[in-house]
Amino acid sequence: MAGVLGIYGLITAVIINGKMDAANYSAYSGYAHLGAGLTVGMSSLAAGLAIGIVGDAGVRANAQQPRLFVGMILILIFAEALGLYGLIVGLVVASTAEGKGHGEIREVKHASWLCRQAVHKPTKQMCCSQLICRLNKFNLILILIAFCYY
């Protein structure tokens, strides 16, 4: 039952990755996508923990009284629903981030040390939103690898 929880993270990563565009990616979108990923990840972690605890206690109780099997399955389904609720909230947060907060970071180019460090060639200019987009894509790839490995 807990194997589906990793798929929730994969679904969220693919949807967020499809909405990233370096040309018009704002800090608002970056933080919204970070929040969406954390929502799905933490709710899946909590659901996995609940499934593990209930599964352990359920197997022990089922060995003593076989009548408890149906109740154990129902509790496991309710624990899995925690991850599904996190997926729904994460998708809502990720989908509402599109189109908001544009122009806040892009107007100030090279305003911070981090943006100046992102320029590798003297002729190439990169704004903070492009750097945030690249960092978030890298983080999504790491999250995807972690979920596939788990």
C-alpha positions as semicolon CSV with decimal commas, in nm:
position;residue;x (nm);y (nm);z (nm)
1;M;0,000;0,000;0,000
2;A;0,284;0,241;0,072
3;G;0,435;0,198;-0,276
4;V;0,182;0,438;-0,422
5;L;0,314;0,720;-0,203
6;G;0,636;0,740;-0,404
7;I;0,431;0,772;-0,722
8;Y;0,262;1,081;-0,571
9;G;0,600;1,252;-0,550
10;L;0,681;1,150;-0,907
11;I;0,351;1,291;-1,034
12;T;0,413;1,619;-0,854
13;A;0,770;1,645;-0,983
14;V;0,661;1,588;-1,344
15;I;0,381;1,844;-1,321
16;I;0,603;2,108;-1,160
17;N;0,882;2,042;-1,410
18;G;0,638;2,096;-1,695
19;K;0,548;2,441;-1,562
20;M;0,906;2,567;-1,528
21;D;1,028;2,818;-1,781
22;A;1,355;3,000;-1,723
23;A;1,244;3,307;-1,913
24;N;0,952;3,397;-1,686
25;Y;0,996;3,200;-1,366
26;S;0,940;3,418;-1,061
27;A;1,040;3,375;-0,700
28;Y;0,673;3,338;-0,613
29;S;0,645;3,039;-0,844
30;G;0,965;2,892;-0,705
31;Y;0,847;2,911;-0,346
32;A;0,502;2,784;-0,442
33;H;0,655;2,484;-0,618
34;L;0,884;2,424;-0,320
35;G;0,580;2,434;-0,091
36;A;0,390;2,196;-0,317
37;G;0,678;1,948;-0,316
38;L;0,720;1,970;0,059
39;T;0,346;1,923;0,109
40;V;0,339;1,606;-0,097
41;G;0,663;1,476;0,052
42;M;0,574;1,536;0,416
43;S;0,220;1,403;0,383
44;S;0,353;1,092;0,208
45;L;0,611;1,050;0,482
46;A;0,341;1,074;0,749
47;A;0,116;0,835;0,558
48;G;0,400;0,585;0,520
49;L;0,474;0,604;0,891
50;A;0,106;0,549;0,972
51;I;0,085;0,255;0,732
52;G;0,394;0,099;0,891
53;I;0,266;0,134;1,246
54;V;-0,087;0,015;1,162
55;G;0,046;-0,269;0,948
56;D;0,273;-0,393;1,225
57;A;0,001;-0,380;1,489
58;G;-0,256;-0,522;1,248
59;V;-0,049;-0,826;1,157
60;R;0,014;-0,900;1,523
61;A;-0,356;-0,858;1,609
62;N;-0,464;-1,064;1,307
63;A;-0,247;-1,352;1,427
64;Q;-0,438;-1,355;1,756
65;Q;-0,788;-1,283;1,618
66;P;-0,858;-1,330;1,245
67;R;-1,178;-1,121;1,275
68;L;-0,969;-0,802;1,283
69;F;-0,851;-0,833;0,921
70;V;-1,124;-0,615;0,767
71;G;-1,080;-0,345;1,030
72;M;-0,704;-0,347;0,973
73;I;-0,751;-0,301;0,597
74;L;-0,990;-0,009;0,656
75;I;-0,743;0,165;0,885
76;L;-0,467;0,113;0,627
77;I;-0,688;0,273;0,362
78;F;-0,750;0,573;0,587
79;A;-0,376;0,606;0,646
80;E;-0,314;0,597;0,270
81;A;-0,571;0,875;0,227
82;L;-0,336;1,110;0,416
83;G;-0,090;1,092;0,127
84;L;-0,368;1,144;-0,125
85;Y;-0,484;1,457;0,056
86;G;-0,128;1,590;0,046
87;L;-0,112;1,519;-0,328
88;I;-0,435;1,713;-0,386
89;V;-0,314;2,012;-0,183
90;G;0,026;2,004;-0,353
91;L;-0,128;2,003;-0,700
92;V;-0,359;2,290;-0,610
93;V;-0,066;2,495;-0,479
94;A;0,147;2,415;-0,785
95;S;-0,130;2,500;-1,029
96;T;-0,219;2,834;-0,868
97;A;0,145;2,950;-0,877
98;E;0,135;2,999;-1,252
99;G;0,106;3,360;-1,361
100;K;0,165;3,522;-1,023
101;G;0,461;3,723;-0,902
102;H;0,612;3,802;-1,242
103;G;0,846;4,097;-1,265
104;E;0,943;4,110;-0,899
105;I;1,282;3,944;-0,941
106;R;1,338;3,994;-1,313
107;E;1,343;4,375;-1,287
108;V;1,653;4,371;-1,067
109;K;1,927;4,193;-1,257
110;H;2,247;4,102;-1,077
111;A;2,123;4,262;-0,756
112;S;2,268;4,002;-0,527
113;W;2,593;3,816;-0,492
114;L;2,420;3,491;-0,586
115;C;2,318;3,628;-0,924
116;R;2,668;3,760;-0,994
117;Q;2,810;3,417;-0,913
118;A;2,568;3,253;-1,157
119;V;2,725;3,432;-1,455
120;H;2,991;3,203;-1,595
121;K;3,086;3,409;-1,899
122;P;3,126;3,787;-1,899
123;T;2,895;3,827;-2,200
124;K;2,621;3,599;-2,073
125;Q;2,364;3,757;-1,842
126;M;2,139;3,556;-1,612
127;C;1,877;3,693;-1,378
128;C;1,784;3,550;-1,038
129;S;1,467;3,386;-1,167
130;Q;1,666;3,180;-1,417
131;L;1,902;3,070;-1,141
132;I;1,609;2,972;-0,918
133;C;1,457;2,776;-1,207
134;R;1,779;2,583;-1,262
135;L;1,819;2,508;-0,891
136;N;1,458;2,388;-0,862
137;K;1,496;2,157;-1,162
138;F;1,806;2,010;-1,000
139;N;1,618;1,961;-0,671
140;L;1,327;1,796;-0,853
141;I;1,565;1,554;-1,020
142;L;1,716;1,465;-0,681
143;I;1,370;1,416;-0,530
144;L;1,271;1,198;-0,824
145;I;1,581;0,982;-0,781
146;A;1,517;0,953;-0,407
147;F;1,157;0,844;-0,458
148;C;1,253;0,591;-0,727
149;Y;1,526;0,450;-0,503
150;Y;1,290;0,424;-0,207
